[in-house]
C-alpha cells in the first residue's frame, strides 16, 4: 500500500475518537464529565500505543512501524491537551484560584497536571530540527520521561475513578509488560555492546 495512504489511514484512525467523544458527550447525563474523562482516556490509550510500537516493530521485524510513533505521540499529546482544556475551560471556567487549590489538595489532579507538564517538552521537541539541535543523547534522555509520564497518567486515571478499576488493571498490566520489555531490551543491548568491545579489544591485542 502507498505510504501516503497509510499515513492518511493512521491519521483518520487516531482522529476518529474525537468526534465520537463529542457526539456521545452531548447526549450523556453529564456532558462535561463525559467529554473530559474520555479525552483523557484516549490520551492515555495513545500514550500506551506509542510504547507498543517499538516492541511490535522488533518482534514482527517491521521497522517501518517506527515512523508512525511520532504521529501517535503527538495525537496522544493533543488528546491530553484537550482533556486539560476541558477541565480548565468547560469544568472550572478559568477559575484559577479553584484550579490551583485543586492541584494542591487533590492528588489525582496533582499527578495528572505533573504528567501533562512533563509531556509538553516531549511534544515540543518532536520535530526533526529540534532533535538535531538537542543532539541524540540529550533528546533520548529527555524522551525517556515517557516511562514516568505513562504510569503517572495511569495513577491519575486510577485515583479519578472511585470504583470498578478493572480497566485500569488491564492498562497497568500492559504498561508493566512494556516497561519490563524495555528493561530487558536495554540490558541485552548493553550486553551486546560489551561483547563487541571485548571482541574488538581481543583483535587489537592480537
Secondary structure, 3 states (H helix, E strand, C coil): CCHHHHHHHHHHHHHHHHHHHHHHHHCCCCHHHHHHHHHHHHHHHHHHHHHHHHHHHHHCCCHHHHHHHHHHHHHHHHHHHHHHHHHHHHHCCCCHHHHHHHHHHCHHHHHHHHHHHHHHHHHHCCCHHHHHHHCHHHHHHHHCCHHHHHHHHHHHHHHHCCCCCHHHHHHHHHHHHHHHHHHHHHHHHHHHHHHHHHHHHHHHHC
